[in-house]
């Protein structure tokens, strides 16, 4: 397949507005239908005045995220509505992004995170004990989010942040990534035109700033070992608190949103795949036993890691990754004009039948040791790929294993649902709201 060469032709156009209208309750399904019609081909989605290119084939994804990456920037669709939240640091583009990347990446190496592992394990164990009550139904998304946010905040901010401020951050981030969801499918509406959710989004950003800026001021007055203190000592910190704030908010938001969203999907998947659930339960019981979960247990939780990797294949939190085209380009013979938008989606590529056997079947064996080399690097990219790949996949896997093993060593989940759990429209792939669950002691489910 030739990329960036050959005689350019126009992309086939799909009538996407009608597809969206049919799936107005679940717009994610509209993108899945368009991907099926495209069959891995690079196509254009007709959304009226806005006609982005849909990019799903791994070779095309590689061209955008690696081969000609500087030509495809994080602007426009998706990015502009979230700009007041994520700022101009590690989740932006250009010189500011490059500077932030150089500063942030060393903080998230496997070696650095391993040093925090036992601290994370202790925090998670404390939160599981203090948050979960067996026999009492609870909202899955809210409870998982509360545990993940508290874990991340205490690791990143140290002990200087109060419980009340932690409790304010979780719902603020939740609103921040959901309130402006309508702008995902109506990106041609100018930012100056009010839309549903704009006010709630603005209040959420204000709440986050009210918590984060005092933490930055506190970190500047003391020498600490947490992430915010490290950012305050970074070379760019003399440019003002805003740069530190943007990276702090982006790092915290990405870390918590990825983990909380993915770990909310765990429970409907376990519920609908009892054979897989039984293997997960058995491994946790055998490896962890009756004691607390430690970092030392994680290398032996092989099947749990395989399960989580397959979970990220079918339910990647960052399901949509649009890019704006800076200069004319050609991808596999298709002309891409400057100013256009290309839409990449791990959710779609990782379900592509041209790439994956039995793509909709949940099968952790795809990620058994030794199977990694059987697929294209760009067929599976739940943490993005190329220079803009997420700095925190090791953090996610450590936190996810510790949290799930900490729960499942003692409890079994009983999900309260009357049918399949579908995703709802948001900047991340969230299950429909209102999913509830009860935990019962292991051996009594």
C-alpha positions in Angstrom: 0.0 0.0 0.0 1.6 3.3 -1.1 1.3 6.2 1.4 1.9 9.8 0.3 2.7 8.9 -3.3 0.9 8.2 -6.6 -1.8 10.0 -8.6 -4.2 11.6 -6.2 -7.9 10.9 -6.4 -10.9 12.2 -4.4 -12.1 10.2 -1.5 -15.5 8.4 -1.6 -18.1 10.4 0.4 -20.5 8.8 2.8 -23.8 10.5 3.8 -23.1 10.7 7.5 -25.8 13.1 8.6 -28.5 10.6 7.9 -26.5 8.0 9.8 -26.2 10.3 12.7 -29.9 10.9 12.7 -30.6 7.2 12.9 -28.3 6.8 15.8 -29.0 10.0 17.6 -29.2 8.2 21.0 -25.8 6.6 20.4 -23.7 8.6 17.9 -20.8 6.3 18.5 -22.8 3.6 16.6 -23.0 6.0 13.6 -19.2 6.1 13.4 -19.1 2.3 13.7 -21.6 2.0 10.8 -19.6 4.4 8.7 -16.4 2.5 9.4 -18.1 -0.8 8.3 -19.2 0.9 5.0 -15.7 2.2 4.5 -14.1 -1.2 5.0 -10.7 0.2 5.8 -10.8 2.6 2.9 -10.1 6.3 3.5 -13.5 8.0 3.1 -15.1 11.4 3.6 -18.1 11.9 6.0 -20.7 14.3 4.7 -21.9 16.3 7.7 -23.1 19.3 5.7 -20.6 22.1 5.9 -18.2 19.9 7.8 -16.8 16.9 5.9 -13.9 15.2 7.7 -11.9 12.2 6.4 -12.4 9.0 8.3 -9.0 7.2 8.8 -9.2 3.6 10.0 -6.7 1.4 8.2 -3.5 0.9 10.3 -1.3 2.0 7.4 -3.2 5.2 7.1 -3.1 5.7 10.9 0.6 5.2 10.8 1.0 7.9 8.1 -1.0 10.4 10.2 0.5 9.6 13.6 4.1 8.9 12.6 5.0 9.1 8.9 3.9 12.7 8.3 2.9 13.6 11.9 3.9 17.3 11.9 1.3 17.9 9.2 -1.6 16.7 11.4 -2.1 18.8 14.5 -4.4 18.7 17.5 -6.6 21.5 16.6 -10.2 22.0 15.5 -12.8 19.2 16.1 -12.6 17.8 19.7 -9.6 19.9 20.7 -11.0 23.5 20.4 -14.1 22.8 22.7 -11.8 21.3 25.3 -9.1 24.0 25.1 -10.2 25.9 28.2 -9.8 22.7 30.2 -6.6 21.1 28.8 -4.7 24.3 27.9 -1.6 24.6 25.8 0.8 22.1 27.3 1.2 18.3 26.9 -2.1 17.9 25.1 -1.5 20.7 22.6 0.8 20.9 19.7 3.9 22.8 18.4 6.7 24.3 20.6 4.6 24.3 23.8 3.8 20.6 23.5 7.4 19.8 22.7 8.6 21.6 25.8 6.0 20.0 28.0 6.8 16.6 26.6 10.5 16.9 27.4 9.6 17.8 31.0 6.7 15.5 31.6 7.9 12.2 30.0 10.7 11.5 32.5 8.2 11.7 35.3 6.3 8.7 33.9 8.9 6.1 33.0 8.4 2.6 34.2 11.2 3.0 36.7 9.8 6.2 38.2 6.3 4.7 38.5 7.6 1.5 40.0 9.1 3.6 42.8 5.6 4.9 43.5 4.0 1.4 43.2 3.8 0.5 46.9 2.5 3.9 47.7 -0.2 3.5 45.1 -1.0 0.0 46.4 -1.5 1.4 49.9 -3.7 4.2 48.8 -5.9 1.9 46.7 -6.2 -0.6 49.5 -7.3 2.2 51.9 -9.8 3.6 49.4 -11.3 0.2 48.6 -11.8 -0.5 52.3 -13.3 2.9 52.9 -15.5 3.2 49.8 -17.0 -0.2 49.0 -19.7 -1.7 51.2 -20.7 -5.3 50.3 -24.4 -5.9 49.8 -25.2 -2.3 49.0 -25.9 -1.2 45.3 -23.7 1.6 44.0 -23.3 3.6 40.8 -20.3 2.0 39.0 -19.0 5.1 37.2 -19.2 7.4 40.2 -17.6 5.0 42.6 -14.8 3.9 40.3 -14.1 7.5 39.4 -14.0 8.5 43.0 -11.4 5.8 43.8 -9.3 6.6 40.7 -9.4 10.4 41.2 -8.4 10.1 44.9 -5.5 7.7 44.1 -4.2 9.9 41.3 -4.5 13.2 43.2 -2.8 11.9 46.3 0.1 10.6 44.2 0.4 13.7 42.1 -0.3 16.4 44.7 1.1 14.6 47.7 -0.7 15.0 51.0 -1.2 18.8 50.7 -4.7 18.5 49.2 -7.8 18.1 51.3 -10.4 15.4 51.0 -13.0 18.1 50.2 -10.9 19.3 47.2 -10.5 15.8 46.0 -14.2 15.3 46.1 -14.7 18.5 44.1 -12.2 17.5 41.3 -13.8 14.2 40.4 -17.3 15.5 39.3 -15.6 18.6 37.7 -13.5 16.4 35.5 -16.5 14.3 34.7 -18.5 17.3 33.6 -15.5 18.7 31.7 -15.3 15.7 29.4 -19.1 15.2 28.9 -20.8 18.6 29.0 -19.7 19.6 25.5 -20.2 16.3 23.8 -22.7 17.7 21.3 -19.9 19.8 19.8 -18.1 16.5 18.8 -20.8 15.9 16.1 -21.5 19.6 15.4 -17.9 21.0 15.2 -18.9 23.6 12.5 -20.9 25.5 15.2 -18.6 28.4 16.2 -17.3 28.5 19.8 -18.9 31.9 20.3 -22.4 30.4 19.7 -23.9 29.0 22.9 -24.6 25.3 23.0 -26.1 23.0 25.6 -23.5 22.1 28.2 -21.3 25.2 27.7 -22.2 26.7 31.1 -21.7 23.5 32.9 -18.3 23.1 31.2 -17.3 26.6 32.2 -18.2 26.0 35.9 -16.3 22.7 35.8 -13.1 24.5 34.6 -13.6 27.2 37.3 -13.8 24.4 40.0 -10.7 22.7 38.7 -8.7 26.0 38.7 -9.9 26.8 42.2 -8.3 23.6 43.4 -5.2 23.4 41.2 -3.8 27.0 41.4 -3.5 26.9 45.3 -1.7 23.6 45.0 0.8 25.2 42.6 1.3 28.1 45.0 1.8 25.6 47.8 4.3 23.6 45.8 6.4 26.7 44.9 6.9 27.4 48.6 8.2 23.9 49.5 10.4 21.1 48.2 8.3 18.1 47.5 8.6 14.8 45.6 5.2 14.9 44.0 4.5 15.6 40.3 3.2 19.2 40.8 6.4 20.0 42.7 8.5 18.6 39.9 6.6 20.7 37.4 7.1 23.8 39.5 10.9 23.2 39.4 10.9 22.7 35.6 12.6 25.2 33.3 9.3 26.5 32.0 7.9 27.2 35.4 9.2 30.8 35.4 6.7 31.5 32.6 4.0 31.5 35.1 1.5 29.3 36.9 -0.7 28.9 33.8 1.9 26.6 32.1 2.2 24.5 35.2 -1.6 24.4 35.5 -2.1 23.3 31.9 0.2 20.4 32.3 -1.0 19.5 35.7 -4.6 19.5 34.6 -3.9 17.6 31.4 -1.8 14.9 33.1 -4.3 14.5 35.9 -7.3 14.5 33.5 -5.7 12.0 31.1 -4.6 9.7 33.9 -7.9 9.6 35.8 -10.2 9.7 32.7 -8.4 6.8 31.0 -8.4 4.6 34.1 -11.9 5.5 35.4 -13.5 5.0 32.0 -11.8 1.7 31.2 -12.4 0.3 34.7 -16.1 1.2 34.4 -16.3 -1.1 31.4 -14.7 -4.0 33.3 -17.9 -4.9 35.1 -20.3 -5.3 32.2 -17.6 -7.3 30.3 -17.1 -9.7 33.3 -20.9 -10.0 33.6 -21.4 -11.0 29.9 -18.4 -13.4 29.8 -18.7 -15.7 32.8 -16.0 -18.1 31.6 -13.5 -15.2 31.3 -14.6 -13.8 34.6 -14.0 -17.2 36.2 -10.4 -17.2 35.0 -9.8 -13.7 36.2 -11.3 -14.6 39.7 -9.2 -17.7 39.9 -5.9 -16.0 39.0 -6.5 -13.2 41.5 -7.4 -15.7 44.3 -4.4 -17.9 43.5 -1.8 -15.1 43.2 -2.9 -12.7 45.9 -4.5 -15.0 48.4 -5.9 -13.4 51.6 -3.4 -10.6 52.1 -3.3 -7.1 50.6 -2.3 -6.7 46.9 1.3 -5.5 46.4 3.3 -4.5 43.4 5.1 -7.9 43.7 1.9 -9.7 42.7 1.5 -7.8 39.4 3.9 -9.7 37.2 2.1 -13.0 38.1 -1.4 -11.5 37.2 -0.8 -12.5 33.6 -4.4 -13.2 32.6 -5.6 -10.0 34.3 -3.2 -8.1 32.1 -4.4 -9.9 29.0 -8.0 -9.1 30.0 -7.2 -5.4 30.4 -5.4 -5.2 27.1 -8.4 -6.8 25.4 -10.7 -4.4 27.3 -8.7 -1.5 25.8 -9.1 -3.0 22.4 -12.9 -3.0 22.4 -13.4 -0.1 24.7 -10.5 2.4 24.4 -11.2 5.4 26.5 -9.8 7.8 23.9 -12.1 6.6 21.2 -11.7 9.6 18.8 -8.5 11.4 17.8 -9.2 14.1 15.2 -6.3 16.0 13.6 -6.3 19.2 11.5 -4.3 19.1 8.2 -1.7 21.8 7.8 -0.6 21.2 4.2 -1.9 19.2 1.2 -1.1 15.6 1.4 -1.8 12.2 -0.3 -2.6 9.1 1.7 -2.8 5.9 -0.3 -3.6 7.8 -3.5 -6.3 10.0 -1.8 -5.8 13.7 -1.9 -6.1 15.4 1.5 -6.3 19.2 1.3 -4.9 21.7 3.8 -7.4 22.8 6.4 -9.4 19.5 6.4 -9.9 17.4 9.4 -9.0 13.7 9.6 -10.7 11.5 12.2 -8.8 8.6 13.7 -10.4 6.2 16.1 -8.8 3.4 18.1 -12.4 2.2 18.7 -12.9 1.7 15.0 -9.5 0.5 13.9 -9.4 -2.0 16.8 -12.7 -3.5 15.6 -11.7 -3.6 11.9 -12.5 -7.0 10.3 -9.9 -6.4 7.7 -7.3 -6.4 10.5 -8.7 -8.5 13.4 -10.1 -12.0 13.3 -13.5 -12.2 15.1 -13.2 -8.4 15.8 -16.3 -8.1 18.1 -15.5 -11.2 20.2 -13.9 -10.5 23.6 -10.8 -12.7 23.6 -8.0 -12.0 26.0 -5.9 -14.7 24.3 -5.1 -12.2 21.6 -2.7 -10.6 24.1 -1.1 -13.8 25.5 2.7 -13.6 25.7 4.2 -14.0 22.3 1.2 -12.7 20.3 2.3 -9.1 20.1 4.2 -9.5 16.8 1.1 -10.8 14.9 -0.4 -7.4 14.3 0.5 -4.0 13.0 1.8 -1.6 15.5 -1.0 0.8 14.4 -3.8 -1.8 14.6 -3.8 -1.3 18.3 -3.3 2.1 19.8 -5.5 2.7 22.8 -2.9 5.2 24.2 -2.5 6.9 20.7 0.9 6.4 18.9 3.8 8.2 17.5 5.3 11.3 19.1 2.0 12.1 20.7 1.5 8.8 22.4 0.3 8.9 26.0 3.1 9.0 28.6 1.1 6.9 31.1 0.3 3.4 29.9 2.4 1.8 32.6 0.6 4.0 35.2 -2.7 2.7 33.9 -1.8 -0.9 33.9 -0.4 -0.7 37.4 -3.4 1.1 38.8 -5.9 -1.1 37.0 -4.3 -4.3 38.2 -4.0 -3.1 41.8 -7.6 -1.8 41.9 -9.2 -4.9 40.3 -7.1 -7.4 42.3 -7.9 -5.4 45.5 -11.6 -5.7 44.9 -11.8 -9.2 43.4 -9.6 -10.9 46.1 -12.5 -10.2 48.5 -15.7 -9.7 46.4 -17.6 -10.8 43.4 -19.6 -8.3 41.3 -23.4 -8.6 40.7 -24.3 -6.2 37.9 -27.8 -4.7 37.8 -28.7 -4.3 34.1 -31.5 -5.5 31.8 -29.5 -5.6 28.6 -26.3 -4.7 26.7 -24.4 -1.7 28.0 -23.9 0.8 25.2 -21.5 3.7 25.0 -22.7 7.3 25.2 -21.4 10.3 23.4 -18.6 12.0 25.3 -15.0 12.9 24.6 -14.1 9.6 26.1 -15.9 6.2 25.5 -18.1 6.1 28.6 -20.9 3.5 29.2 -24.4 4.8 29.5 -25.1 6.6 32.7 -26.8 4.8 35.6 -25.0 1.5 35.6 -25.2 0.0 39.1 -23.6 -3.0 40.8 -23.5 -4.8 44.2 -20.5 -6.6 45.6 -20.9 -9.8 47.5 -18.2 -11.7 49.5 -16.2 -14.1 47.3 -17.7 -17.5 47.5 -21.3 -16.3 47.9 -22.1 -14.9 44.4 
